[in-house]
């Protein structure tokens, strides 16, 4: 088992993993002794050092390129996109929770991304996955669970914490939604798509997805279709029909 931590921006040729369609990165690393390349994004150097040591156990040969900010990570990707996986801290200064995910996914859409976070509410987990992440790992987990999550993503799976599947509390009447969430719910009841809602309300697609995930959780339903059929959604749709500016 070997690890090489590489902070430089020097470009290198794209790996075969990115030039071709197939291949499990861990298998390729073991079979050909080609380092599995991680882009590790966290603003705390001590945490990066500990994570790099943990990631060294994923395969026999590991190369970790570190970035202390989303902007630095974007520079790394622009200089050399041939990473096998991105590990991203959600709590980066100067960035919203989903902004860093979407920015890195835009630069490297084929590179799987795993998010680390100190909290894991189910609506946030669903929003992060909807934004393109392939894994969501709470920072409270053990190293073994982190390694399991990374290996699962390498194998083409998606990792989410078990708390996401905890049953919701019983409903206590209409959910307390913000005015914007009520607008989104009314659009859902009208049968609008995510793109149509974004255009109608003048907000980003990813913002719509976050609102929808929050609405689903607040209404204790399983899907956006179920949310659109709730009594609250139908009342909001009727109110919008009589007062379009509401």
C-alpha positions as CSV (number, residue, x, y, z in Angstrom):
1,X,0.0,0.0,0.0
2,X,1.4,3.4,-1.0
3,X,0.3,6.9,-0.9
4,X,1.6,10.0,-2.6
5,X,0.2,13.4,-1.6
6,X,0.5,15.8,-4.4
7,X,-0.3,19.5,-3.9
8,X,1.0,20.7,-7.2
9,X,-1.0,22.0,-10.2
10,X,1.3,20.3,-12.8
11,X,-0.9,18.7,-15.5
12,X,-0.5,15.0,-16.4
13,X,-2.1,13.0,-19.2
14,X,-5.6,11.9,-18.7
15,X,-5.9,8.5,-17.2
16,X,-7.4,5.6,-19.2
17,X,-10.3,5.7,-16.8
18,X,-11.3,9.0,-18.3
19,X,-10.3,8.2,-21.9
20,X,-12.4,5.0,-22.1
21,X,-15.8,4.1,-20.8
22,X,-15.1,1.1,-18.6
23,X,-13.1,0.0,-15.7
24,X,-13.4,-0.1,-11.9
25,X,-10.7,2.3,-10.6
26,X,-9.8,0.0,-7.7
27,X,-9.3,-3.0,-9.9
28,X,-7.3,-1.0,-12.4
29,X,-5.1,0.3,-9.6
30,X,-4.4,-3.2,-8.3
31,X,-3.9,-4.8,-11.7
32,X,-1.7,-2.2,-13.3
33,X,-0.2,-0.4,-10.2
34,X,-1.6,2.8,-11.6
35,X,-2.4,5.1,-8.6
36,X,-6.0,5.7,-7.8
37,X,-6.3,9.5,-7.9
38,X,-8.3,11.4,-5.3
39,X,-9.1,15.1,-5.3
40,X,-9.6,15.9,-1.6
41,X,-11.3,19.3,-0.9
42,X,-11.3,20.5,2.7
43,X,-10.3,23.9,4.2
44,X,-8.6,22.3,7.2
45,X,-5.1,21.0,6.6
46,X,-5.2,18.7,9.6
47,X,-8.5,17.0,8.4
48,X,-7.1,16.7,4.9
49,X,-4.0,14.9,6.3
50,X,-6.2,12.4,8.3
51,X,-8.5,11.8,5.3
52,X,-5.5,11.2,3.0
53,X,-4.2,8.5,5.4
54,X,-7.6,6.9,5.4
55,X,-8.0,7.0,1.6
56,X,-4.6,5.3,1.3
57,X,-6.3,2.1,2.3
58,X,-8.8,2.1,-0.6
59,X,-6.3,0.6,-3.1
60,X,-2.7,-0.5,-3.1
61,X,-1.5,2.7,-4.9
62,X,-3.1,6.0,-4.0
63,X,-2.4,9.6,-5.1
64,X,-4.1,12.3,-3.2
65,X,-4.2,15.8,-4.6
66,X,-5.4,18.4,-2.0
67,X,-7.3,21.6,-2.3
68,X,-8.2,24.0,0.5
69,X,-11.1,25.7,-1.2
70,X,-13.6,25.1,-4.0
71,X,-11.7,27.6,-6.1
72,X,-8.5,25.7,-5.6
73,X,-10.2,22.5,-6.5
74,X,-11.6,24.0,-9.7
75,X,-8.0,25.0,-10.6
76,X,-6.8,21.5,-10.0
77,X,-9.6,20.1,-12.2
78,X,-8.9,22.6,-15.0
79,X,-5.2,21.7,-15.0
80,X,-5.8,17.9,-14.9
81,X,-9.3,16.3,-14.9
82,X,-8.0,12.7,-14.7
83,X,-9.2,12.0,-11.1
84,X,-10.9,8.8,-10.1
85,X,-13.0,10.4,-7.3
86,X,-13.6,13.7,-5.6
87,X,-14.0,13.9,-1.9
88,X,-15.6,17.2,-0.9
89,X,-16.3,18.8,2.5
90,X,-19.7,20.5,2.4
91,X,-18.9,23.2,4.9
92,X,-16.4,25.2,2.7
93,X,-16.2,28.9,3.6
94,X,-17.8,31.3,1.1
95,X,-19.9,28.6,-0.6
96,X,-23.4,27.5,-0.1
97,X,-24.0,23.8,0.6
98,X,-24.8,22.9,-3.0
99,X,-22.8,25.5,-4.8
100,X,-19.5,23.6,-4.5
101,X,-21.1,20.3,-5.6
102,X,-22.6,21.8,-8.8
103,X,-19.4,23.7,-9.6
104,X,-17.2,20.6,-9.4
105,X,-19.8,18.5,-11.2
106,X,-19.9,21.0,-14.0
107,X,-16.1,20.8,-14.4
108,X,-15.9,17.0,-14.0
109,X,-19.3,15.4,-14.9
110,X,-17.8,11.9,-15.3
111,X,-15.9,11.9,-12.0
112,X,-17.9,10.5,-9.1
113,X,-18.1,12.8,-6.1
114,X,-18.5,11.9,-2.4
115,X,-19.6,14.6,0.1
116,X,-18.5,14.7,3.7
117,X,-20.7,16.7,6.1
118,X,-21.1,17.2,9.9
119,X,-24.9,16.9,9.5
120,X,-27.1,14.6,7.5
121,X,-30.8,15.8,7.3
122,X,-32.6,13.7,4.8
123,X,-33.7,16.7,2.7
124,X,-30.1,17.9,2.4
125,X,-28.9,14.4,1.5
126,X,-31.5,14.1,-1.3
127,X,-30.7,17.6,-2.6
128,X,-27.0,16.8,-2.7
129,X,-27.6,13.5,-4.6
130,X,-30.0,15.3,-7.0
131,X,-27.2,17.8,-7.7
132,X,-25.0,14.9,-8.9
133,X,-23.1,13.5,-5.9
134,X,-22.7,9.8,-5.6
135,X,-22.2,9.6,-1.9
136,X,-23.0,11.5,1.3
137,X,-21.0,10.5,4.3
138,X,-21.4,12.1,7.8
139,X,-18.2,13.1,9.4
140,X,-19.2,11.1,12.5
141,X,-18.7,7.7,10.9
142,X,-15.8,5.5,11.4
143,X,-12.9,5.1,8.9
144,X,-14.2,1.7,7.9
145,X,-17.6,3.1,6.9
146,X,-15.9,5.9,5.0
147,X,-13.8,3.3,3.1
148,X,-17.0,1.2,2.5
149,X,-18.7,4.3,1.0
150,X,-15.8,5.1,-1.3
151,X,-15.5,1.5,-2.5
152,X,-19.2,1.4,-3.1
153,X,-19.1,4.5,-5.2
154,X,-16.1,3.0,-7.1
155,X,-18.2,0.0,-7.9
156,X,-20.9,2.2,-9.4
157,X,-23.2,2.4,-6.4
158,X,-24.5,5.3,-4.3
159,X,-23.9,5.7,-0.6
160,X,-26.3,7.4,1.8
161,X,-26.3,7.3,5.6
162,X,-28.8,4.9,7.2
163,X,-30.6,7.9,9.0
164,X,-32.1,8.9,5.6
165,X,-34.3,5.8,5.8
166,X,-35.6,6.6,9.4
167,X,-39.4,6.8,9.3
168,X,-40.6,10.4,9.5
169,X,-42.6,11.6,12.5
170,X,-46.4,11.3,12.2
171,X,-48.1,14.2,10.5
172,X,-49.7,16.9,12.6
173,X,-51.8,18.7,10.1
174,X,-50.6,21.1,7.3
175,X,-46.8,21.5,7.2
176,X,-45.3,24.9,7.9
177,X,-43.8,25.9,4.5
178,X,-42.2,29.1,3.5
179,X,-44.0,31.3,0.9
180,X,-41.5,30.2,-1.8
181,X,-42.1,26.5,-0.9
182,X,-45.8,27.1,-1.2
183,X,-45.2,28.5,-4.6
184,X,-43.2,25.5,-5.6
185,X,-45.8,23.2,-4.2
186,X,-48.6,24.9,-6.2
187,X,-46.5,24.5,-9.4
188,X,-46.1,20.8,-8.6
189,X,-49.8,20.5,-8.2
190,X,-50.2,22.1,-11.6
191,X,-48.0,19.4,-13.1
192,X,-44.9,21.6,-13.8
193,X,-41.5,20.1,-14.3
194,X,-38.4,21.3,-12.4
195,X,-37.3,23.4,-15.4
196,X,-40.7,24.9,-15.7
197,X,-40.9,25.8,-12.0
198,X,-37.4,27.4,-12.2
199,X,-38.5,29.6,-15.1
200,X,-41.8,30.5,-13.6
201,X,-40.3,31.5,-10.2
202,X,-37.0,32.9,-11.6
203,X,-34.8,30.6,-9.5
204,X,-32.2,28.0,-10.3
205,X,-33.0,24.3,-11.1
206,X,-31.0,23.2,-8.1
207,X,-32.9,25.6,-5.8
208,X,-36.1,24.0,-7.0
209,X,-34.8,20.5,-6.2
210,X,-33.9,21.7,-2.7
211,X,-37.4,23.1,-2.1
212,X,-39.0,19.9,-3.5
213,X,-36.9,17.7,-1.2
214,X,-37.8,19.9,1.8
215,X,-41.5,19.9,0.8
216,X,-41.5,16.1,0.5
217,X,-40.0,15.7,4.0
218,X,-42.4,18.3,5.5
219,X,-45.5,16.7,4.1
220,X,-44.3,13.2,5.1
221,X,-44.8,11.8,1.6
222,X,-42.6,9.6,-0.6
223,X,-42.4,11.6,-3.9
224,X,-43.1,14.9,-5.6
225,X,-46.1,13.3,-7.3
226,X,-47.5,12.4,-3.8
227,X,-46.8,15.9,-2.6
228,X,-48.7,17.4,-5.6
229,X,-51.8,15.4,-4.6
230,X,-51.9,16.5,-0.9
231,X,-54.9,18.6,0.2
232,X,-52.5,21.5,0.9
233,X,-51.1,21.4,-2.6
234,X,-54.6,21.4,-4.1
235,X,-55.6,24.3,-1.9
236,X,-52.6,26.3,-3.0
237,X,-53.3,25.5,-6.6
238,X,-56.9,26.7,-6.2
239,X,-55.7,29.9,-4.5
240,X,-53.2,30.5,-7.3
241,X,-56.0,30.1,-9.9
242,X,-58.1,32.7,-8.2
243,X,-55.1,35.0,-7.4
244,X,-52.2,34.3,-9.8
245,X,-49.9,36.7,-8.0
246,X,-50.1,34.8,-4.7
